[in-house]
Amino acid sequence: MLNTARSSVLAWWLPLGAMILAIPLPDLLKTLIWVLALAWMGGACVLNSRRCGRVHCRYTGPFLLLMILPVLGHGLGIVPLGESGWLWLGLVAGGGMALIWWGSERILGRYR
């Protein structure tokens, strides 16, 4: 599913770009954009893992979908993470995804 430049842009780079561009926006709008982007990317991973069997997608998809919870918590003020909360959320999402991608395929191989 994600083997062409166009599909990769739609599945990853567009939502990632939206998250980055949303950083200076008010928290409520930023929360909405981040939740939609994480849901889009997580859904793309889940679909991709079912179609092609890519190992990291089996884990990054659910991880990205779970990242919606802390984003909602912080964005709605339920779990305030301080002035650097958005930075921490971005680092956890990006770093966690990279670590899962690298680690899962290193341990389990690329496809299953």
N, CA, C and O atoms as a GROMACS GRO file, in nm:
protein
  448
    1MET      N    1   0.081  -0.119   0.000
    1MET     CA    2   0.000   0.000   0.000
    1MET      C    3   0.086   0.126   0.000
    1MET      O    4   0.052   0.224  -0.066
    2LEU      N    5   0.194   0.124   0.072
    2LEU     CA    6   0.277   0.244   0.086
    2LEU      C    7   0.405   0.234   0.005
    2LEU      O    8   0.508   0.291   0.044
    3ASN      N    9   0.401   0.163  -0.106
    3ASN     CA   10   0.522   0.143  -0.184
    3ASN      C   11   0.544   0.249  -0.293
    3ASN      O   12   0.644   0.243  -0.364
    4THR      N   13   0.452   0.345  -0.308
    4THR     CA   14   0.472   0.452  -0.405
    4THR      C   15   0.493   0.585  -0.331
    4THR      O   16   0.452   0.600  -0.216
    5ALA      N   17   0.555   0.678  -0.398
    5ALA     CA   18   0.579   0.809  -0.338
    5ALA      C   19   0.446   0.878  -0.304
    5ALA      O   20   0.432   0.940  -0.199
    6ARG      N   21   0.350   0.865  -0.392
    6ARG     CA   22   0.219   0.930  -0.369
    6ARG      C   23   0.150   0.874  -0.244
    6ARG      O   24   0.100   0.951  -0.162
    7SER      N   25   0.148   0.743  -0.231
    7SER     CA   26   0.081   0.683  -0.115
    7SER      C   27   0.156   0.716   0.014
    7SER      O   28   0.093   0.735   0.118
    8SER      N   29   0.288   0.721   0.009
    8SER     CA   30   0.365   0.759   0.128
    8SER      C   31   0.338   0.903   0.168
    8SER      O   32   0.327   0.934   0.287
    9VAL      N   33   0.328   0.991   0.070
    9VAL     CA   34   0.297   1.132   0.100
    9VAL      C   35   0.160   1.141   0.166
    9VAL      O   36   0.144   1.211   0.266
   10LEU      N   37   0.062   1.071   0.111
   10LEU     CA   38  -0.073   1.077   0.166
   10LEU      C   39  -0.082   1.013   0.304
   10LEU      O   40  -0.151   1.064   0.392
   11ALA      N   41  -0.013   0.901   0.324
   11ALA     CA   42  -0.023   0.828   0.450
   11ALA      C   43   0.062   0.888   0.560
   11ALA      O   44   0.023   0.883   0.677
   12TRP      N   45   0.178   0.944   0.526
   12TRP     CA   46   0.273   0.987   0.628
   12TRP      C   47   0.308   1.134   0.624
   12TRP      O   48   0.292   1.206   0.724
   13TRP      N   49   0.357   1.180   0.511
   13TRP     CA   50   0.415   1.315   0.507
   13TRP      C   51   0.311   1.424   0.519
   13TRP      O   52   0.338   1.528   0.580
   14LEU      N   53   0.192   1.405   0.464
   14LEU     CA   54   0.086   1.504   0.477
   14LEU      C   55   0.041   1.519   0.623
   14LEU      O   56   0.038   1.632   0.673
   15PRO      N   57   0.007   1.410   0.692
   15PRO     CA   58  -0.033   1.428   0.833
   15PRO      C   59   0.083   1.474   0.922
   15PRO      O   60   0.062   1.553   1.014
   16LEU      N   61   0.203   1.427   0.894
   16LEU     CA   62   0.318   1.472   0.972
   16LEU      C   63   0.341   1.622   0.952
   16LEU      O   64   0.368   1.695   1.047
   17GLY      N   65   0.331   1.668   0.828
   17GLY     CA   66   0.344   1.810   0.798
   17GLY      C   67   0.236   1.891   0.867
   17GLY      O   68   0.262   2.000   0.918
   18ALA      N   69   0.113   1.839   0.869
   18ALA     CA   70   0.003   1.908   0.937
   18ALA      C   71   0.033   1.921   1.087
   18ALA      O   72   0.004   2.026   1.146
   19MET      N   73   0.089   1.817   1.147
   19MET     CA   74   0.123   1.823   1.290
   19MET      C   75   0.229   1.930   1.316
   19MET      O   76   0.219   2.006   1.412
   20ILE      N   77   0.328   1.937   1.231
   20ILE     CA   78   0.435   2.035   1.248
   20ILE      C   79   0.381   2.176   1.227
   20ILE      O   80   0.411   2.267   1.305
   21LEU      N   81   0.302   2.195   1.122
   21LEU     CA   82   0.245   2.327   1.096
   21LEU      C   83   0.147   2.372   1.205
   21LEU      O   84   0.125   2.492   1.222
   22ALA      N   85   0.089   2.277   1.278
   22ALA     CA   86  -0.007   2.310   1.382
   22ALA      C   87   0.059   2.354   1.513
   22ALA      O   88  -0.010   2.401   1.603
   23ILE      N   89   0.189   2.340   1.525
   23ILE     CA   90   0.256   2.371   1.652
   23ILE      C   91   0.225   2.511   1.704
   23ILE      O   92   0.197   2.525   1.823
   24PRO      N   93   0.229   2.616   1.621
   24PRO     CA   94   0.202   2.749   1.677
   24PRO      C   95   0.053   2.781   1.698
   24PRO      O   96   0.020   2.887   1.751
   25LEU      N   97  -0.036   2.693   1.659
   25LEU     CA   98  -0.179   2.718   1.669
   25LEU      C   99  -0.228   2.704   1.813
   25LEU      O  100  -0.158   2.645   1.896
   26PRO      N  101  -0.347   2.757   1.844
   26PRO     CA  102  -0.406   2.738   1.978
   26PRO      C  103  -0.423   2.590   2.009
   26PRO      O  104  -0.439   2.507   1.919
   27ASP      N  105  -0.420   2.557   2.137
   27ASP     CA  106  -0.420   2.417   2.180
   27ASP      C  107  -0.539   2.336   2.127
   27ASP      O  108  -0.522   2.222   2.086
   28LEU      N  109  -0.658   2.394   2.127
   28LEU     CA  110  -0.774   2.318   2.082
   28LEU      C  111  -0.763   2.279   1.935
   28LEU      O  112  -0.793   2.165   1.898
   29LEU      N  113  -0.721   2.371   1.852
   29LEU     CA  114  -0.704   2.342   1.709
   29LEU      C  115  -0.587   2.246   1.687
   29LEU      O  116  -0.595   2.155   1.605
   30LYS      N  117  -0.479   2.268   1.760
   30LYS     CA  118  -0.363   2.179   1.751
   30LYS      C  119  -0.403   2.037   1.793
   30LYS      O  120  -0.362   1.940   1.729
   31THR      N  121  -0.481   2.026   1.898
   31THR     CA  122  -0.526   1.894   1.945
   31THR      C  123  -0.605   1.823   1.837
   31THR      O  124  -0.582   1.705   1.810
   32LEU      N  125  -0.698   1.895   1.775
   32LEU     CA  126  -0.779   1.836   1.670
   32LEU      C  127  -0.692   1.787   1.553
   32LEU      O  128  -0.711   1.676   1.504
   33ILE      N  129  -0.599   1.869   1.510
   33ILE     CA  130  -0.511   1.833   1.398
   33ILE      C  131  -0.424   1.714   1.434
   33ILE      O  132  -0.408   1.622   1.354
   34TRP      N  133  -0.367   1.714   1.553
   34TRP     CA  134  -0.280   1.604   1.595
   34TRP      C  135  -0.358   1.474   1.607
   34TRP      O  136  -0.310   1.369   1.566
   35VAL      N  137  -0.478   1.480   1.663
   35VAL     CA  138  -0.560   1.359   1.678
   35VAL      C  139  -0.594   1.302   1.541
   35VAL      O  140  -0.583   1.181   1.519
   36LEU      N  141  -0.635   1.388   1.448
   36LEU     CA  142  -0.668   1.340   1.314
   36LEU      C  143  -0.545   1.283   1.244
   36LEU      O  144  -0.554   1.180   1.177
   37ALA      N  145  -0.431   1.350   1.258
   37ALA     CA  146  -0.309   1.302   1.193
   37ALA      C  147  -0.263   1.168   1.251
   37ALA      O  148  -0.225   1.078   1.177
   38LEU      N  149  -0.267   1.156   1.383
   38LEU     CA  150  -0.227   1.029   1.446
   38LEU      C  151  -0.322   0.917   1.407
   38LEU      O  152  -0.278   0.804   1.381
   39ALA      N  153  -0.452   0.946   1.402
   39ALA     CA  154  -0.549   0.845   1.361
   39ALA      C  155  -0.526   0.804   1.216
   39ALA      O  156  -0.535   0.686   1.182
   40TRP      N  157  -0.497   0.901   1.130
   40TRP     CA  158  -0.472   0.873   0.988
   40TRP      C  159  -0.348   0.785   0.972
   40TRP      O  160  -0.352   0.684   0.902
   41MET      N  161  -0.237   0.825   1.038
   41MET     CA  162  -0.113   0.748   1.024
   41MET      C  163  -0.126   0.611   1.088
   41MET      O  164  -0.080   0.511   1.032
   42GLY      N  165  -0.187   0.605   1.207
   42GLY     CA  166  -0.206   0.476   1.273
   42GLY      C  167  -0.293   0.383   1.192
   42GLY      O  168  -0.264   0.264   1.180
   43GLY      N  169  -0.401   0.438   1.134
   43GLY     CA  170  -0.489   0.358   1.049
   43GLY      C  171  -0.416   0.308   0.925
   43GLY      O  172  -0.435   0.194   0.883
   44ALA      N  173  -0.332   0.394   0.866
   44ALA     CA  174  -0.255   0.353   0.748
   44ALA      C  175  -0.161   0.239   0.784
   44ALA      O  176  -0.144   0.145   0.705
   45CYS      N  177  -0.100   0.245   0.900
   45CYS     CA  178  -0.010   0.137   0.943
   45CYS      C  179  -0.086   0.007   0.963
   45CYS      O  180  -0.041  -0.099   0.918
   46VAL      N  181  -0.200   0.014   1.030
   46VAL     CA  182  -0.278  -0.107   1.055
   46VAL      C  183  -0.321  -0.170   0.923
   46VAL      O  184  -0.308  -0.291   0.905
   47LEU      N  185  -0.372  -0.088   0.830
   47LEU     CA  186  -0.411  -0.141   0.699
   47LEU      C  187  -0.292  -0.199   0.625
   47LEU      O  188  -0.303  -0.305   0.563
   48ASN      N  189  -0.179  -0.131   0.631
   48ASN     CA  190  -0.060  -0.178   0.561
   48ASN      C  191  -0.010  -0.310   0.619
   48ASN      O  192   0.035  -0.397   0.544
   49SER      N  193  -0.018  -0.327   0.750
   49SER     CA  194   0.029  -0.452   0.809
   49SER      C  195  -0.060  -0.569   0.767
   49SER      O  196  -0.012  -0.681   0.751
   50ARG      N  197  -0.186  -0.544   0.750
   50ARG     CA  198  -0.278  -0.650   0.707
   50ARG      C  199  -0.258  -0.686   0.560
   50ARG      O  200  -0.273  -0.802   0.522
   51ARG      N  201  -0.224  -0.587   0.480
   51ARG     CA  202  -0.210  -0.611   0.336
   51ARG      C  203  -0.076  -0.673   0.299
   51ARG      O  204  -0.070  -0.764   0.217
   52CYS      N  205   0.032  -0.622   0.360
   52CYS     CA  206   0.163  -0.669   0.314
   52CYS      C  207   0.240  -0.746   0.421
   52CYS      O  208   0.342  -0.808   0.391
   53GLY      N  209   0.194  -0.743   0.546
   53GLY     CA  210   0.262  -0.817   0.651
   53GLY      C  211   0.387  -0.750   0.705
   53GLY      O  212   0.470  -0.816   0.767
   54ARG      N  213   0.402  -0.621   0.684
   54ARG     CA  214   0.520  -0.549   0.733
   54ARG      C  215   0.520  -0.552   0.886
   54ARG      O  216   0.422  -0.512   0.948
   55VAL      N  217   0.628  -0.597   0.945
   55VAL     CA  218   0.635  -0.619   1.089
   55VAL      C  219   0.616  -0.490   1.168
   55VAL      O  220   0.535  -0.487   1.261
   56HIS      N  221   0.688  -0.385   1.132
   56HIS     CA  222   0.680  -0.265   1.217
   56HIS      C  223   0.540  -0.204   1.216
   56HIS      O  224   0.500  -0.142   1.314
   57CYS      N  225   0.466  -0.220   1.107
   57CYS     CA  226   0.331  -0.163   1.101
   57CYS      C  227   0.238  -0.229   1.202
   57CYS      O  228   0.143  -0.168   1.250
   58ARG      N  229   0.265  -0.355   1.234
   58ARG     CA  230   0.184  -0.427   1.331
   58ARG      C  231   0.193  -0.360   1.469
   58ARG      O  232   0.101  -0.372   1.550
   59TYR      N  233   0.303  -0.291   1.495
   59TYR     CA  234   0.325  -0.228   1.625
   59TYR      C  235   0.315  -0.076   1.621
   59TYR      O  236   0.267  -0.015   1.717
   60THR      N  237   0.360  -0.013   1.513
   60THR     CA  238   0.352   0.133   1.507
   60THR      C  239   0.208   0.181   1.491
   60THR      O  240   0.173   0.286   1.543
   61GLY      N  241   0.125   0.106   1.421
   61GLY     CA  242  -0.015   0.144   1.406
   61GLY      C  243  -0.086   0.158   1.539
   61GLY      O  244  -0.139   0.265   1.568
   62PRO      N  245  -0.088   0.054   1.621
   62PRO     CA  246  -0.151   0.066   1.753
   62PRO      C  247  -0.083   0.171   1.842
   62PRO      O  248  -0.151   0.240   1.919
   63PHE      N  249   0.048   0.184   1.832
   63PHE     CA  250   0.119   0.286   1.910
   63PHE      C  251   0.069   0.425   1.874
   63PHE      O  252   0.039   0.505   1.963
   64LEU      N  253   0.060   0.455   1.745
   64LEU     CA  254   0.013   0.587   1.703
   64LEU      C  255  -0.132   0.610   1.745
   64LEU      O  256  -0.168   0.720   1.785
   65LEU      N  257  -0.214   0.508   1.735
   65LEU     CA  258  -0.352   0.522   1.780
   65LEU      C  259  -0.360   0.545   1.931
   65LEU      O  260  -0.443   0.622   1.978
   66LEU      N  261  -0.274   0.480   2.007
   66LEU     CA  262  -0.270   0.502   2.152
   66LEU      C  263  -0.217   0.641   2.188
   66LEU      O  264  -0.253   0.696   2.292
   67MET      N  265  -0.132   0.697   2.104
   67MET     CA  266  -0.078   0.831   2.129
   67MET      C  267  -0.188   0.938   2.125
   67MET      O  268  -0.169   1.050   2.172
   68ILE      N  269  -0.303   0.903   2.070
   68ILE     CA  270  -0.416   0.996   2.069
   68ILE      C  271  -0.459   1.029   2.212
   68ILE      O  272  -0.499   1.142   2.239
   69LEU      N  273  -0.451   0.933   2.302
   69LEU     CA  274  -0.497   0.955   2.439
   69LEU      C  275  -0.417   1.063   2.512
   69LEU      O  276  -0.478   1.155   2.568
   70PRO      N  277  -0.284   1.056   2.516
   70PRO     CA  278  -0.211   1.166   2.582
   70PRO      C  279  -0.225   1.300   2.511
   70PRO      O  280  -0.224   1.405   2.575
   71VAL      N  281  -0.238   1.298   2.379
   71VAL     CA  282  -0.259   1.423   2.304
   71VAL      C  283  -0.392   1.485   2.345
   71VAL      O  284  -0.400   1.605   2.371
   72LEU      N  285  -0.497   1.405   2.351
   72LEU     CA  286  -0.626   1.455   2.397
   72LEU      C  287  -0.619   1.503   2.542
   72LEU      O  288  -0.671   1.610   2.576
   73GLY      N  289  -0.554   1.424   2.626
   73GLY     CA  290  -0.542   1.462   2.767
   73GLY      C  291  -0.475   1.596   2.786
   73GLY      O  292  -0.522   1.681   2.861
   74HIS      N  293  -0.364   1.616   2.717
   74HIS     CA  294  -0.290   1.743   2.728
   74HIS      C  295  -0.365   1.856   2.658
   74HIS      O  296  -0.378   1.965   2.712
   75GLY      N  297  -0.412   1.830   2.538
   75GLY     CA  298  -0.478   1.934   2.460
   75GLY      C  299  -0.606   1.986   2.524
   75GLY      O  300  -0.640   2.103   2.508
   76LEU      N  301  -0.676   1.900   2.596
   76LEU     CA  302  -0.800   1.941   2.663
   76LEU      C  303  -0.776   1.986   2.806
   76LEU      O  304  -0.871   2.022   2.876
   77GLY      N  305  -0.650   1.983   2.851
   77GLY     CA  306  -0.617   2.030   2.985
   77GLY      C  307  -0.646   1.930   3.095
   77GLY      O  308  -0.640   1.966   3.213
   78ILE      N  309  -0.676   1.807   3.060
   78ILE     CA  310  -0.705   1.704   3.160
   78ILE      C  311  -0.576   1.659   3.228
   78ILE      O  312  -0.572   1.639   3.349
   79VAL      N  313  -0.471   1.644   3.149
   79VAL     CA  314  -0.339   1.604   3.198
   79VAL      C  315  -0.238   1.708   3.150
   79VAL      O  316  -0.174   1.689   3.047
   80PRO      N  317  -0.224   1.818   3.225
   80PRO     CA  318  -0.131   1.921   3.180
   80PRO      C  319   0.014   1.873   3.190
   80PRO      O  320   0.057   1.821   3.293
   81LEU      N  321   0.086   1.890   3.081
   81LEU     CA  322   0.226   1.845   3.076
   81LEU      C  323   0.324   1.962   3.079
   81LEU      O  324   0.443   1.945   3.052
   82GLY      N  325   0.274   2.080   3.112
   82GLY     CA  326   0.361   2.197   3.122
   82GLY      C  327   0.381   2.266   2.989
   82GLY      O  328   0.322   2.230   2.887
   83GLU      N  329   0.468   2.367   2.993
   83GLU     CA  330   0.493   2.448   2.874
   83GLU      C  331   0.553   2.368   2.759
   83GLU      O  332   0.532   2.402   2.642
   84SER      N  333   0.626   2.264   2.790
   84SER     CA  334   0.691   2.182   2.687
   84SER      C  335   0.612   2.057   2.654
   84SER      O  336   0.665   1.964   2.594
   85GLY      N  337   0.486   2.054   2.693
   85GLY     CA  338   0.404   1.934   2.674
   85GLY      C  339   0.395   1.889   2.529
   85GLY      O  340   0.406   1.770   2.500
   86TRP      N  341   0.374   1.984   2.438
   86TRP     CA  342   0.362   1.948   2.297
   86TRP      C  343   0.494   1.896   2.242
   86TRP      O  344   0.497   1.804   2.160
   87LEU      N  345   0.603   1.955   2.289
   87LEU     CA  346   0.735   1.906   2.247
   87LEU      C  347   0.754   1.762   2.293
   87LEU      O  348   0.799   1.677   2.216
   88TRP      N  349   0.719   1.735   2.420
   88TRP     CA  350   0.734   1.599   2.472
   88TRP      C  351   0.646   1.500   2.398
   88TRP      O  352   0.688   1.388   2.368
   89LEU      N  353   0.523   1.541   2.370
   89LEU     CA  354   0.433   1.451   2.296
   89LEU      C  355   0.488   1.421   2.156
   89LEU      O  356   0.482   1.308   2.110
   90GLY      N  357   0.541   1.523   2.091
   90GLY     CA  358   0.599   1.503   1.958
   90GLY      C  359   0.721   1.412   1.962
   90GLY      O  360   0.739   1.326   1.876
   91LEU      N  361   0.804   1.432   2.064
   91LEU     CA  362   0.924   1.347   2.078
   91LEU      C  363   0.888   1.203   2.110
   91LEU      O  364   0.948   1.110   2.056
   92VAL      N  365   0.790   1.183   2.197
   92VAL     CA  366   0.747   1.046   2.230
   92VAL      C  367   0.686   0.979   2.108
   92VAL      O  368   0.717   0.863   2.078
   93ALA      N  369   0.599   1.051   2.036
   93ALA     CA  370   0.536   0.992   1.917
   93ALA      C  371   0.640   0.961   1.810
   93ALA      O  372   0.645   0.849   1.759
   94GLY      N  373   0.723   1.058   1.776
   94GLY     CA  374   0.824   1.038   1.672
   94GLY      C  375   0.932   0.940   1.713
   94GLY      O  376   0.967   0.850   1.637
   95GLY      N  377   0.984   0.957   1.833
   95GLY     CA  378   1.090   0.868   1.882
   95GLY      C  379   1.038   0.727   1.905
   95GLY      O  380   1.107   0.629   1.873
   96GLY      N  381   0.919   0.716   1.959
   96GLY     CA  382   0.860   0.583   1.982
   96GLY      C  383   0.836   0.510   1.852
   96GLY      O  384   0.862   0.390   1.841
   97MET      N  385   0.785   0.583   1.753
   97MET     CA  386   0.760   0.521   1.624
   97MET      C  387   0.891   0.475   1.559
   97MET      O  388   0.898   0.366   1.503
   98ALA      N  389   0.994   0.560   1.566
   98ALA     CA  390   1.123   0.523   1.507
   98ALA      C  391   1.183   0.402   1.579
   98ALA      O  392   1.236   0.312   1.515
   99LEU      N  393   1.175   0.402   1.711
   99LEU     CA  394   1.230   0.291   1.789
   99LEU      C  395   1.154   0.161   1.761
   99LEU      O  396   1.216   0.056   1.746
  100ILE      N  397   1.023   0.170   1.754
  100ILE     CA  398   0.943   0.050   1.723
  100ILE      C  399   0.976  -0.001   1.583
  100ILE      O  400   0.991  -0.121   1.563
  101TRP      N  401   0.986   0.090   1.488
  101TRP     CA  402   1.017   0.052   1.350
  101TRP      C  403   1.152  -0.018   1.343
  101TRP      O  404   1.163  -0.128   1.289
  102TRP      N  405   1.253   0.045   1.398
  102TRP     CA  406   1.388  -0.011   1.394
  102TRP      C  407   1.395  -0.140   1.473
  102TRP      O  408   1.445  -0.241   1.423
  103GLY      N  409   1.348  -0.139   1.596
  103GLY     CA  410   1.361  -0.255   1.685
  103GLY      C  411   1.283  -0.376   1.641
  103GLY      O  412   1.334  -0.488   1.643
  104SER      N  413   1.158  -0.355   1.600
  104SER     CA  414   1.075  -0.470   1.563
  104SER      C  415   1.129  -0.541   1.439
  104SER      O  416   1.129  -0.664   1.432
  105GLU      N  417   1.175  -0.463   1.341
  105GLU     CA  418   1.226  -0.527   1.220
  105GLU      C  419   1.366  -0.585   1.240
  105GLU      O  420   1.405  -0.679   1.172
  106ARG      N  421   1.438  -0.530   1.332
  106ARG     CA  422   1.570  -0.584   1.362
  106ARG      C  423   1.558  -0.719   1.433
  106ARG      O  424   1.635  -0.812   1.408
  107ILE      N  425   1.460  -0.728   1.522
  107ILE     CA  426   1.439  -0.851   1.600
  107ILE      C  427   1.359  -0.955   1.522
  107ILE      O  428   1.395  -1.073   1.520
  108LEU      N  429   1.249  -0.912   1.458
  108LEU     CA  430   1.156  -1.005   1.396
  108LEU      C  431   1.168  -1.016   1.244
  108LEU      O  432   1.101  -1.101   1.184
  109GLY      N  433   1.249  -0.935   1.182
  109GLY     CA  434   1.258  -0.933   1.037
  109GLY      C  435   1.163  -0.832   0.978
  109GLY      O  436   1.084  -0.770   1.050
  110ARG      N  437   1.169  -0.817   0.847
  110ARG     CA  438   1.090  -0.713   0.782
  110ARG      C  439   0.946  -0.753   0.755
  110ARG      O  440   0.856  -0.670   0.767
  111TYR      N  441   0.925  -0.877   0.718
  111TYR     CA  442   0.790  -0.924   0.686
  111TYR      C  443   0.758  -1.050   0.764
  111TYR      O  444   0.847  -1.126   0.801
  112ARG      N  445   0.630  -1.071   0.788
  112ARG     CA  446   0.581  -1.193   0.854
  112ARG      C  447   0.463  -1.245   0.779
  112ARG      O  448   0.405  -1.347   0.816
   0.00000   0.00000   0.00000
